[in-house]
Amino acid sequence: MSPSKILLFSSLSFIFGIFLSSFFKFNLFVLFLTPLFLFFLLIYFLITRDKRILFSCLFFILFSLGSLYYQYQIFKLEKAKNLLFEKENAKILGILTSPPQKREKFQNLILKIQTLNQSKYQYSGKVLIKTSLSQDFQFGEQLEISGRISEPKETKGFNYKDYLLKDKILAIFYFPKIKKTGKNFASSISKFILSLKEKIKENIEKIFPIPHSGLIEALLFGEEEKIPEDLKEKLNITNTRHIAAVSGMNVTLLSLLILNFLLTLGLWRQQAFYLTLILIFIYLFMIGFPASAIRASIMGILFLIAQYFGRISTSQRAVYFTLAIMLLFNPLLLKYDISFQLSFLATLGLVYLYPVFLEIFKDAPKTLGFRENLSATLAAQFFVLPLLLYNFGKFSPIFIFPNILILPILPLTTILGFLSSFLAIIYFPLGKFLSYSALFFTNYILKVVEFFSQFPVLSFEKLSLSFLIFFYLLLGLFTFFLNKKFSQPYFLR
């Protein structure tokens, strides 16, 4: 077995262990039957000397480790939460792990716990604080809070508790007493990066009207707070909500732009490569390391590495390796983060079905990337549709049209939005002048969304988990036979 295949199946084994343990309770099976199963495999290897048995042992060990690792993380979070809720009121000393998230009437603070009721907190956990807009807070600032502690609850079919749990947020404080200790643990570099981000956002809001400014901020930073609720609903109706997120396309495009710009300045390829990696990391820090952006950045970095060594790596290996790495850092993403699930399923759709649809639509017009965008839209939607129906029970039958009309101009809109807001920091009139071109494209996107949001949306009863799994098994078989029919070398190779 080649090293690349060993990496592929190792990643899949670890992922599958976490997946099964996330949705099914079978940790006792793993604990007691794994050693027995491995013992018989090793005996069989000693008899046959078949190296494939050794690889089977490796894959089964990784599967078991994935399963037990997920259970261990859940166990730690439960212990951390129980300790937190021992008393109705609590006094917590902690550090702000991200900049304040400001809303219309309040702001959200995420505090990493250092001490609980004046005793060292022995677990890794965070609390969400909802407080007024009257005080200013900074990333890295140490705060002491005291008040009543509350558990997140499920509302209108949305499990807010699980949504927060993926980020290790265990509880909520509603307008507690907050005292600043005067300490800030953020470095001067991180302060500068976040300050630059805030200046860019300020300029976006100065040079672009609402809702264009909200759309530009979403494209650049993945933040949807400034997008009006009615526009969010229209994006949902037209299945174009994905444009308001940091995507793999955005990160890959940004990586290539930075790399080519540095090469143009005269840097050696090796210097430009490493500097690009550093700048991508800074961008990730700037937007708060969201799961979708991390996935997109790892994929972008793998693409850069392939470019650096002069070869294009197999996409599916990169996808599964990226997923395994992310689950190693946070195994809860697979079950509790819907945007993470949709992001990876869309990526898998592009890996397995995009080449097939390119072949099916080989006679379609190629003007403005019509054939490519049609293929990409169908490939991604095929893989995310069952999960969308499972979570939301809605489907737009005309989703393909707004996506085809919007996707070709999305990269240019993102670039122009960034350049105009960044140049406005240096010389405001120049940024304002360039913003008119970005405004033209954002206006076009909004018009397309507005028009297609008027079409009816099909509603379905919420699917069961067993039906969802069955649906994806059928989709997997369908994809396998399509790849085989069109001779695409993309299925587990």
LINSUL-V227362 format. One record per pair of residues at least 24 apart in sequence whose ideal C-beta (glycine too) atoms are under 8 Angstrom apart, sorted by the first residue. I is the first residue (numbers start at 1). J is the second residue. D is the distance in Angstrom with one decimal. If there is no record, write none. Layout:
{{I	J	D} {I	J	D}}
This chain:
{{1	51	7.8} {1	52	7.3} {1	55	5.7} {4	314	7.1} {4	317	6.1} {5	493	7.7} {6	55	6.8} {6	58	7.7} {7	317	6.4} {7	321	6.4} {8	316	7.4} {8	317	5.1} {8	320	6.1} {8	321	7.8} {8	492	6.8} {9	55	7.5} {9	59	5.5} {10	58	6.8} {10	59	6.6} {10	62	5.5} {10	324	7.8} {11	317	7.8} {11	320	4.2} {11	321	5.1} {11	323	7.0} {11	324	4.0} {12	59	8.0} {12	320	5.8} {13	58	8.0} {13	59	4.2} {13	60	7.2} {13	62	4.1} {13	63	4.4} {13	66	7.1} {14	62	4.6} {14	63	7.0} {14	65	6.7} {14	66	4.2} {14	324	5.1} {14	327	7.2} {14	328	7.6} {15	66	6.7} {15	320	6.7} {15	323	5.7} {15	324	5.6} {15	327	6.3} {15	334	7.7} {16	63	5.9} {16	66	7.0} {17	62	6.9} {17	63	4.1} {17	64	6.3} {17	65	6.6} {17	66	2.6} {17	67	4.0} {17	68	7.9} {17	69	7.7} {17	70	7.5} {18	66	4.3} {18	67	6.9} {18	69	6.9} {18	70	4.8} {18	327	5.3} {18	331	5.0} {18	334	5.7} {19	334	6.0} {20	67	6.3} {21	66	7.1} {21	67	4.0} {21	68	7.6} {21	70	4.3} {21	71	5.8} {22	70	5.9} {22	331	7.6} {22	334	5.5} {22	335	4.0} {23	335	6.8} {23	465	6.9} {26	67	7.4} {27	67	6.4} {27	68	6.7} {27	71	4.8} {30	64	5.0} {30	67	4.8} {30	68	6.0} {31	68	7.4} {34	60	7.1} {34	61	7.7} {34	64	4.6} {66	327	7.5} {66	331	7.6} {69	328	7.9} {69	331	6.0} {70	331	4.5} {70	332	7.8} {73	331	5.4} {73	332	6.6} {74	332	7.8} {76	123	6.3} {76	124	7.6} {77	123	8.0} {77	125	7.4} {77	165	6.8} {77	168	6.8} {77	170	7.0} {79	123	6.4} {80	121	8.0} {80	123	3.5} {80	124	7.2} {80	125	4.3} {80	168	8.0} {80	170	6.0} {81	125	7.4} {81	170	4.6} {81	171	7.3} {83	116	6.9} {83	121	7.6} {83	122	7.9} {83	123	6.8} {84	113	7.7} {84	116	6.6} {84	125	6.7} {84	127	7.7} {84	149	6.7} {84	170	5.5} {84	171	5.6} {85	149	6.5} {85	151	7.1} {85	171	7.1} {87	117	7.0} {87	149	7.8} {88	148	6.2} {88	149	6.9} {89	146	7.1} {89	147	6.5} {89	148	5.5} {89	149	6.9} {90	116	6.3} {90	117	6.1} {90	146	7.1} {90	147	7.5} {90	149	4.9} {91	116	7.6} {91	117	5.5} {91	118	6.7} {91	144	6.9} {91	145	7.3} {91	146	4.3} {92	116	5.8} {92	121	8.0} {92	127	6.4} {92	144	7.2} {92	145	5.2} {92	146	7.5} {93	142	7.0} {93	143	7.6} {93	144	5.1} {93	181	7.4} {94	126	7.7} {94	127	7.3} {94	142	7.2} {94	143	6.4} {94	145	7.6} {95	140	6.4} {95	141	7.1} {95	142	5.4} {95	143	7.8} {95	185	5.5} {96	137	6.1} {96	138	7.0} {96	139	5.7} {96	140	6.3} {96	141	5.0} {96	142	7.9} {96	143	6.7} {97	126	6.7} {97	139	7.7} {98	139	6.2} {98	288	5.2} {99	138	7.4} {99	139	4.7} {99	194	5.8} {99	198	7.9} {99	288	7.6} {100	136	7.9} {100	137	5.0} {101	225	7.0} {102	133	6.6} {102	225	7.4} {103	225	6.8} {105	133	7.4} {106	130	5.4} {106	131	6.5} {106	132	6.1} {106	133	6.5} {106	175	8.0} {107	131	6.1} {107	132	7.5} {107	133	5.6} {107	137	7.7} {109	137	6.0} {109	143	7.5} {110	167	7.5} {110	169	6.7} {111	143	6.3} {111	145	6.9} {114	142	7.8} {124	168	6.3} {125	168	5.6} {125	169	7.9} {125	170	4.8} {126	167	6.8} {126	168	5.3} {126	169	4.8} {126	170	6.8} {127	169	6.6} {127	170	6.5} {127	171	5.0} {127	172	6.9} {127	173	6.0} {128	152	7.8} {128	164	6.4} {128	169	5.1} {128	171	7.4} {128	172	4.8} {128	173	7.3} {129	172	7.6} {129	173	4.7} {129	176	6.5} {129	178	7.4} {130	172	6.7} {130	173	7.1} {130	174	5.2} {130	175	6.4} {131	175	5.7} {131	176	7.3} {131	178	6.3} {132	175	6.7} {135	178	7.0} {138	184	6.4} {138	186	7.1} {138	191	7.6} {139	186	5.3} {139	190	6.8} {139	191	7.5} {139	194	5.6} {140	184	4.9} {140	185	4.7} {140	186	2.6} {140	187	7.9} {140	190	6.8} {140	191	7.5} {141	180	6.8} {141	183	7.4} {141	184	5.0} {141	185	8.0} {141	186	7.6} {142	180	7.6} {142	181	4.5} {142	182	7.9} {142	183	4.2} {142	184	7.0} {142	185	6.6} {143	178	5.7} {143	179	6.9} {143	180	6.1} {143	181	6.9} {144	178	7.4} {144	179	4.4} {144	180	7.9} {144	181	6.1} {145	173	5.9} {145	176	4.7} {145	177	6.7} {145	178	5.3} {145	179	7.6} {146	176	6.0} {146	177	4.9} {147	173	5.2} {147	174	7.6} {147	175	7.5} {147	176	2.9} {147	177	5.8} {148	173	7.4} {148	174	7.4} {148	176	7.5} {149	173	6.4} {150	174	6.3} {162	335	7.7} {162	336	4.6} {163	336	6.7} {163	337	7.9} {165	332	6.3} {165	336	5.8} {166	291	7.9} {166	330	6.9} {166	332	4.6} {166	333	5.8} {166	336	4.0} {166	337	4.8} {166	340	8.0} {190	285	6.8} {193	282	5.8} {193	285	5.9} {193	286	5.5} {194	286	7.0} {196	286	7.5} {196	425	8.0} {197	221	7.2} {197	286	4.7} {197	287	7.8} {199	425	5.4} {200	418	7.7} {200	421	4.9} {200	422	6.1} {200	425	7.1} {201	421	7.8} {203	421	4.4} {203	422	7.8} {203	424	4.0} {203	425	6.2} {203	428	7.6} {203	431	6.3} {204	417	7.3} {204	421	4.7} {206	424	7.2} {206	428	7.9} {207	420	6.3} {207	421	6.8} {207	424	5.9} {207	431	6.1} {207	432	5.1} {207	435	4.3} {208	417	7.8} {208	435	6.3} {208	438	7.4} {208	439	6.4} {208	442	7.3} {209	439	8.0} {211	446	6.8} {212	439	6.0} {212	442	4.4} {212	443	6.9} {212	446	7.2} {215	244	6.8} {215	442	5.4} {215	445	6.8} {215	446	7.2} {216	413	7.9} {216	417	4.1} {216	421	7.2} {216	438	6.9} {216	442	6.5} {218	243	7.7} {218	244	3.8} {218	245	6.9} {219	243	7.2} {219	244	7.2} {219	250	7.1} {219	410	7.5} {219	413	6.7} {219	414	4.8} {219	417	6.0} {220	246	8.0} {220	414	6.8} {220	417	6.2} {220	418	5.7} {220	421	7.8} {221	246	7.1} {221	286	7.2} {221	287	4.8} {222	246	3.9} {222	287	5.7} {222	290	5.8} {222	292	6.9} {222	293	6.0} {223	287	7.7} {231	446	7.5} {231	449	7.4} {233	453	7.8} {234	449	5.1} {234	450	6.6} {234	453	3.8} {235	449	6.1} {236	392	7.8} {236	394	7.6} {237	394	7.9} {237	396	5.9} {237	452	7.8} {237	453	4.7} {237	455	8.0} {237	457	5.5} {238	396	5.9} {238	398	7.7} {238	399	6.5} {238	402	4.5} {238	449	5.5} {238	452	4.7} {238	453	5.4} {239	381	7.0} {239	388	7.9} {239	396	4.9} {239	399	3.6} {239	402	7.5} {239	403	6.9} {240	399	7.8} {240	402	5.3} {240	403	6.2} {240	406	6.1} {240	449	6.0} {242	342	7.6} {242	346	7.2} {243	406	6.3} {243	410	6.1} {243	445	7.3} {245	292	5.9} {245	339	7.1} {245	343	7.9} {246	287	6.3} {246	290	6.9} {246	292	6.1} {246	293	4.3} {246	296	6.0} {247	292	7.5} {247	296	5.9} {247	343	8.0} {248	295	7.3} {248	296	4.1} {248	299	5.0} {248	300	6.7} {248	347	6.6} {249	410	7.4} {249	411	6.8} {250	296	6.9} {250	411	7.8} {250	414	5.9} {251	280	7.1} {251	283	7.8} {251	293	7.0} {251	296	4.2} {251	297	5.2} {251	299	7.3} {251	300	4.1} {252	296	7.6} {252	299	7.1} {252	300	4.5} {252	303	5.6} {253	411	5.3} {253	414	7.2} {253	415	7.6} {254	280	7.3} {254	283	6.8} {254	300	7.5} {255	280	6.0} {255	300	4.5} {255	301	7.4} {255	303	7.0} {255	304	5.4} {257	415	7.3} {259	304	6.7} {259	307	7.6} {269	308	7.2} {270	308	8.0} {273	304	6.6} {273	308	5.0} {276	304	6.3} {277	301	6.3} {277	304	7.2} {291	326	6.8} {291	330	7.5} {291	333	5.5} {291	337	5.6} {291	339	7.0} {291	340	4.4} {291	343	7.5} {292	339	5.6} {292	340	6.4} {292	343	4.6} {294	326	6.3} {295	322	5.9} {295	323	7.7} {295	326	6.3} {295	340	7.2} {295	343	5.7} {295	344	6.7} {295	347	7.5} {296	343	7.6} {298	322	4.5} {298	325	6.7} {298	326	7.5} {299	347	7.3} {314	490	7.9} {314	493	7.0} {315	350	7.8} {315	351	4.6} {315	490	7.3} {316	348	7.9} {316	351	5.0} {316	352	7.4} {316	490	6.1} {316	491	7.9} {316	492	7.2} {316	493	7.7} {319	344	7.2} {319	347	5.6} {319	348	6.3} {319	351	5.8} {338	387	7.7} {338	391	6.0} {341	387	6.0} {342	384	5.2} {342	387	6.3} {342	388	7.6} {345	383	4.3} {345	384	4.9} {345	387	6.2} {346	380	4.0} {346	383	6.2} {346	384	5.4} {348	383	5.5} {349	379	4.3} {349	380	4.4} {349	381	7.3} {349	382	5.5} {349	383	3.4} {349	384	7.0} {350	376	6.2} {350	379	5.3} {350	380	5.9} {351	490	6.3} {352	379	7.6} {352	479	5.0} {352	483	6.4} {352	488	7.9} {352	490	5.7} {352	491	6.9} {353	378	7.2} {353	379	3.8} {353	382	5.8} {353	383	7.3} {353	479	6.2} {353	482	7.0} {354	379	4.3} {355	486	7.4} {355	488	4.9} {355	490	6.4} {356	482	4.9} {356	483	6.4} {356	486	5.1} {356	488	5.9} {359	486	4.9} {359	488	7.7} {360	486	7.8} {368	408	5.0} {369	407	7.7} {369	408	5.0} {370	404	6.8} {370	408	7.9} {373	403	7.2} {373	404	5.1} {373	407	4.6} {373	408	5.9} {374	400	7.2} {374	404	5.8} {376	407	7.1} {377	403	4.3} {377	404	6.2} {377	407	7.0} {382	475	7.0} {383	475	7.1} {386	463	7.3} {386	468	5.8} {386	471	4.4} {386	472	6.1} {386	475	7.0} {387	468	7.2} {389	460	5.6} {389	463	5.6} {390	462	6.9} {390	463	4.5} {390	465	7.7} {390	468	4.7} {393	459	5.8} {393	460	4.9} {393	461	6.5} {393	462	5.0} {393	463	7.9} {394	457	5.3} {394	458	7.0} {394	459	5.5} {394	460	7.3} {395	457	6.9} {395	458	4.8} {395	459	8.0} {395	460	6.9} {396	452	7.9} {396	455	7.1} {396	457	5.3} {396	458	7.5} {397	455	7.8} {397	458	6.2} {398	452	6.0} {398	455	5.1} {401	452	6.2} {402	448	5.3} {402	449	6.3} {402	451	8.0} {402	452	4.4} {405	448	5.0} {406	445	5.5} {406	448	5.7} {406	449	7.7} {409	441	5.3} {409	444	6.8} {409	445	7.4} {410	445	7.8} {412	441	6.4} {413	438	6.2} {413	441	4.2} {413	442	6.1} {413	445	6.9} {416	441	6.8} {417	442	7.4}}
